[in-house]
Amino acid sequence: MRKIVESIKKGTLLGKYLMGVESSEESKEIKAWIKKDPDNRNVLNSVNDKRNIKSSVEEFEKFNPTLAWQAYIDKIINLRRRKVLLRWKIAAIFFLITTLASIVSYFIEDQILFNHQQLSTTINTEAGQNSRIVLPDNTIVWLNSGTALTYNNKFSITNRDVQLEGRAYLKVKHDKQHPFVISCKNLRIKVLGTEFDVDAYTENDEVKVVLASGSVELSFVDGKLDKHTLNPGERATVSLTTNKVKVDKIDVKKSTMWKDGYMVFENDAMQHVITQLQHWYNIDIEVLDKEVFELVFNATIKDESLEELLSLIEYSCPVKTNIIYSKNQGIKNKVILKRK
């Protein structure tokens, strides 16, 4: 209730200001209010813009003042006209100020709510597909299959914060005043201008960050991880269960070729291969024999079909594969892997 009363008071004050009937003290109060917060000046400018209060004023103008005036004069024709005219003008001014105050109060509440409301945009890539997008700050992002990237309505204005679920390669536009910050699970990745790859699928208990150029700073939202800075050519594997970071040197080109439509495996453990293939082909893979995880796989995949890929795995590794095709679009195809 107190907030509503304050809003009405402020609306009445601005209503007088817009009509030019405010007192000197009220004028000082308005100027102090404008200086207090930049958003207040934006609200006042928006209110001054006729387009913003057009709909409300049009509602007010539905009343025909000429007919109302004539009806009033007909009823009080025997009264002294000068006195009546004075009272009518006073009433009209009061009514206009009160109505305009209500309009302004409503607009202020709506404008302030809009300015502070955190709207967000989420970009999703469908399973089995990759996509390339350009963010409002001209940062280029490649999204891997089954990935979601979210940013708020203040992005590139007051912040450059995004949330990531899945895998993305980012070419971040340099902006010293607004660092680019990625949040994935409990991990925060802070950069100014750089190129790097983030693997943060929700089913994994770790996040992998590969730095191609520039530098990135890693930290945990809850402060449990000391800040780590990566150098180009390094990969950080961050455990979300033990809060530990492992940094090693890798072939960046190999690790990031997925954004160009390639999957490259060079002596990769089958556990890693299975995870990547499930996203790439939008399938479920069930391993019947634990010995399969001890195997390694070598291949470069571009446009191979699932059937061609499985034939390649059977040729390269001592495993047997079987595809169970789903008859329901909402259920993924399933691949059974077992040792030969």
C-alpha positions in Angstrom: 0.0 0.0 0.0 2.8 2.4 0.9 4.4 1.8 -2.5 1.1 2.6 -4.3 0.7 5.8 -2.3 4.2 6.9 -3.1 3.7 6.1 -6.8 0.5 8.2 -6.8 2.2 11.1 -5.1 5.1 10.9 -7.7 2.6 10.6 -10.5 0.7 13.7 -9.3 3.9 15.6 -9.0 5.0 14.7 -12.5 1.5 15.5 -13.8 1.8 19.1 -12.4 5.3 19.3 -14.0 4.1 18.3 -17.4 1.3 20.9 -17.2 3.7 23.6 -15.9 1.7 24.2 -12.6 4.2 22.8 -10.1 5.5 25.0 -7.2 9.1 26.0 -6.8 9.5 23.4 -4.1 7.9 20.7 -6.3 10.3 21.7 -9.1 13.3 21.1 -6.8 11.9 17.8 -5.8 11.5 16.7 -9.4 15.1 17.8 -10.3 16.4 15.8 -7.2 14.4 12.8 -8.3 15.9 12.9 -11.8 19.5 13.2 -10.5 19.0 10.3 -8.1 18.8 7.5 -10.7 19.5 7.6 -14.5 16.4 5.4 -14.9 14.2 8.2 -13.5 15.3 10.5 -16.3 14.5 7.8 -18.8 11.1 7.4 -17.3 10.5 11.2 -17.5 11.7 11.3 -21.1 9.4 8.4 -22.0 6.4 10.1 -20.3 7.1 13.3 -22.3 7.0 11.2 -25.5 3.4 11.4 -26.6 3.6 8.0 -28.1 4.1 6.3 -24.8 0.9 7.7 -23.2 -1.1 8.0 -26.4 -3.3 5.0 -25.5 -4.1 6.3 -22.1 -4.8 9.8 -23.3 -7.0 8.5 -26.1 -9.1 6.7 -23.5 -9.4 10.0 -21.6 -10.4 11.8 -24.9 -13.3 9.5 -25.4 -15.3 11.9 -23.2 -16.7 14.8 -25.3 -15.9 17.9 -23.3 -18.2 20.1 -25.5 -21.3 18.0 -24.8 -20.4 17.7 -21.1 -20.0 21.5 -21.0 -23.3 22.2 -22.7 -25.2 19.8 -20.4 -23.7 21.5 -17.4 -24.6 25.0 -18.7 -28.2 23.9 -19.4 -28.6 22.9 -15.8 -27.1 26.0 -14.2 -28.1 28.6 -16.7 -29.8 30.7 -14.0 -26.6 31.0 -11.9 -24.1 33.7 -12.4 -22.0 32.8 -15.4 -18.8 34.2 -14.2 -18.8 32.3 -10.9 -19.8 29.1 -12.7 -17.1 29.5 -15.3 -14.5 29.9 -12.6 -15.7 26.9 -10.7 -15.8 24.8 -13.9 -12.2 25.7 -14.9 -11.0 24.9 -11.4 -12.8 21.5 -11.5 -11.5 20.8 -15.0 -7.9 21.6 -14.1 -8.2 19.4 -10.9 -9.8 16.6 -12.9 -7.1 16.8 -15.6 -4.3 16.8 -13.1 -5.8 13.8 -11.2 -6.4 11.9 -14.4 -3.0 12.6 -15.8 -1.5 11.7 -12.4 -3.2 8.3 -12.6 -1.8 7.8 -16.2 1.7 8.8 -15.2 1.6 6.7 -12.0 0.6 3.6 -14.0 3.3 4.3 -16.6 6.0 4.8 -13.9 5.1 1.5 -12.3 5.0 -0.3 -15.7 8.3 1.4 -16.8 10.2 0.7 -13.6 9.0 -2.9 -13.6 10.1 -3.3 -17.2 13.5 -1.8 -16.5 14.2 -4.2 -13.6 12.6 -7.3 -15.0 15.1 -9.8 -16.1 13.9 -11.1 -19.5 15.9 -13.7 -21.2 16.5 -15.3 -24.6 17.4 -19.0 -25.0 18.8 -20.5 -28.2 18.5 -24.2 -28.5 20.0 -26.6 -31.1 18.1 -29.7 -31.8 19.6 -33.1 -31.1 21.8 -34.3 -34.0 22.3 -30.7 -35.4 24.9 -27.9 -35.0 24.2 -24.2 -35.5 26.1 -20.9 -35.7 24.8 -17.7 -34.1 25.9 -14.1 -33.6 25.1 -12.5 -30.2 24.1 -8.8 -29.9 27.7 -7.9 -29.0 28.9 -9.6 -32.3 30.3 -12.5 -30.4 30.1 -15.6 -32.7 29.0 -18.9 -31.1 28.9 -22.4 -32.6 26.4 -24.6 -30.7 26.8 -28.4 -30.7 23.9 -30.8 -30.8 21.5 -30.6 -27.9 22.9 -27.3 -26.5 21.1 -24.4 -24.9 22.5 -20.9 -24.6 20.7 -18.2 -22.5 21.3 -14.5 -22.1 19.3 -11.7 -20.5 17.8 -8.5 -21.9 20.7 -6.4 -20.5 23.2 -8.3 -22.5 25.8 -6.1 -24.2 24.3 -3.1 -22.4 25.2 -3.6 -18.7 26.6 -7.1 -18.8 27.7 -10.0 -21.1 26.5 -12.9 -19.0 25.3 -16.1 -20.5 24.3 -19.6 -19.3 25.4 -22.7 -21.2 24.1 -26.3 -21.1 25.8 -28.4 -23.7 28.9 -27.6 -25.8 29.8 -24.4 -27.6 32.8 -22.8 -29.3 32.9 -19.1 -28.8 34.8 -16.3 -30.6 34.2 -13.5 -28.1 34.2 -9.8 -29.2 36.6 -7.8 -27.1 35.0 -5.4 -24.6 37.2 -4.4 -21.7 34.3 -2.6 -19.8 32.0 -5.7 -20.1 33.8 -9.0 -19.5 32.1 -12.0 -21.1 31.0 -14.5 -18.4 29.7 -18.0 -19.0 28.0 -19.9 -16.2 27.7 -23.6 -16.6 26.6 -25.5 -13.6 28.7 -24.1 -10.7 31.6 -23.0 -13.0 32.1 -19.4 -14.1 34.3 -18.7 -17.2 35.4 -15.0 -17.5 37.0 -13.6 -20.7 37.6 -10.3 -22.4 38.2 -11.3 -26.0 39.2 -14.8 -27.0 38.3 -18.1 -28.7 37.6 -21.2 -26.7 35.5 -24.4 -26.4 33.3 -25.3 -23.5 32.0 -28.9 -23.0 29.3 -28.8 -20.3 26.6 -31.3 -21.0 24.3 -31.8 -18.1 24.8 -35.5 -17.8 28.5 -35.1 -17.2 30.0 -34.4 -13.7 32.8 -32.3 -15.3 33.3 -29.3 -17.5 36.0 -29.1 -20.1 37.4 -25.8 -21.4 39.8 -25.7 -24.3 41.5 -22.3 -25.0 42.4 -21.5 -28.6 43.6 -17.9 -28.1 43.6 -15.1 -25.5 43.0 -16.1 -21.9 40.2 -17.3 -19.7 39.7 -17.2 -15.9 37.9 -20.1 -14.2 36.2 -19.9 -10.8 33.3 -21.5 -8.9 30.2 -19.5 -8.1 30.4 -20.7 -4.5 34.0 -19.8 -4.2 35.2 -23.4 -3.6 37.6 -23.3 -6.6 40.7 -21.0 -6.6 40.8 -18.9 -9.8 42.7 -20.6 -12.6 43.9 -18.9 -15.8 44.4 -20.9 -19.0 46.9 -20.3 -21.7 46.3 -21.0 -25.4 46.6 -24.7 -26.3 45.6 -25.8 -22.8 42.5 -27.8 -21.7 41.1 -27.5 -18.2 39.0 -30.4 -16.9 37.0 -29.2 -14.0 35.4 -31.8 -11.7 32.1 -30.6 -10.3 32.2 -33.3 -7.6 35.7 -33.0 -6.2 36.2 -29.3 -7.1 39.6 -30.1 -8.7 41.1 -28.8 -11.9 43.3 -30.7 -14.3 45.2 -28.8 -17.0 46.9 -30.4 -19.9 48.2 -29.5 -23.4 46.1 -30.7 -26.3 45.7 -30.3 -30.0 43.2 -27.5 -30.2 42.4 -28.0 -33.8 41.4 -31.6 -33.3 39.3 -30.8 -30.3 37.3 -28.0 -32.0 36.8 -29.4 -35.5 33.2 -30.3 -34.5 32.1 -26.8 -35.3 33.2 -27.3 -38.9 31.2 -30.6 -39.1 34.0 -33.0 -38.2 34.5 -35.4 -35.3 38.1 -36.5 -34.8 39.1 -39.4 -32.6 42.8 -40.2 -32.0 43.3 -43.0 -29.5 40.3 -41.7 -27.6 38.8 -43.9 -24.8 35.6 -45.5 -25.8 33.8 -43.9 -22.9 34.6 -40.5 -24.4 33.7 -41.7 -27.9 30.3 -43.0 -26.8 29.4 -39.7 -25.1 30.3 -37.7 -28.3 28.4 -40.1 -30.6 25.2 -40.0 -28.5 25.0 -36.2 -29.0 26.2 -36.2 -32.6 23.7 -38.8 -33.9 21.0 -38.2 -31.2 21.0 -41.9 -30.1 21.2 -43.9 -26.9 24.1 -46.3 -26.6 24.0 -49.2 -24.1 27.2 -51.1 -23.3 26.7 -54.7 -22.3 30.3 -55.5 -21.5 32.5 -53.3 -19.3 35.6 -54.4 -21.3 34.3 -52.1 -24.1 35.3 -49.1 -22.1 38.9 -50.2 -22.1 39.1 -49.9 -25.9 40.3 -46.9 -27.9 39.0 -45.6 -31.2 40.6 -43.7 -34.1 38.6 -42.1 -36.9 37.7 -38.8 -38.6 33.9 -38.6 -39.2 32.3 -36.1 -41.5 29.0 -37.1 -43.2 28.9 -40.8 -42.3 25.5 -42.3 -41.5 25.0 -44.1 -38.3 25.2 -47.5 -40.0 28.5 -46.5 -41.7 29.9 -45.3 -38.4 29.0 -48.6 -36.6 30.6 -50.6 -39.4 33.7 -48.5 -38.9 33.7 -49.2 -35.1 33.3 -52.9 -35.7 36.2 -52.9 -38.2 38.5 -50.9 -35.9 37.6 -52.5 -32.5 36.6 -56.0 -31.3 33.0 -55.1 -30.7 29.6 -56.1 -32.0 26.9 -53.5 -32.6 23.2 -53.7 -33.0 20.7 -50.9 -33.8 17.2 -50.9 -32.4 15.2 -48.5 -34.4 12.4 -46.6 -32.7 8.9 -46.3 -34.2 8.2 -43.3 -32.0 9.7 -39.9 -33.0 9.9 -39.0 -29.3 12.1 -42.0 -28.5 15.7 -42.2 -29.7 17.2 -45.0 -31.7 19.2 -47.3 -29.5 22.6 -48.9 -30.2 23.8 -52.0 -28.3 27.6 -52.4 -27.9 29.2 -55.6 -26.7 32.6 -57.2 -26.9 33.2 -59.8 -29.7 
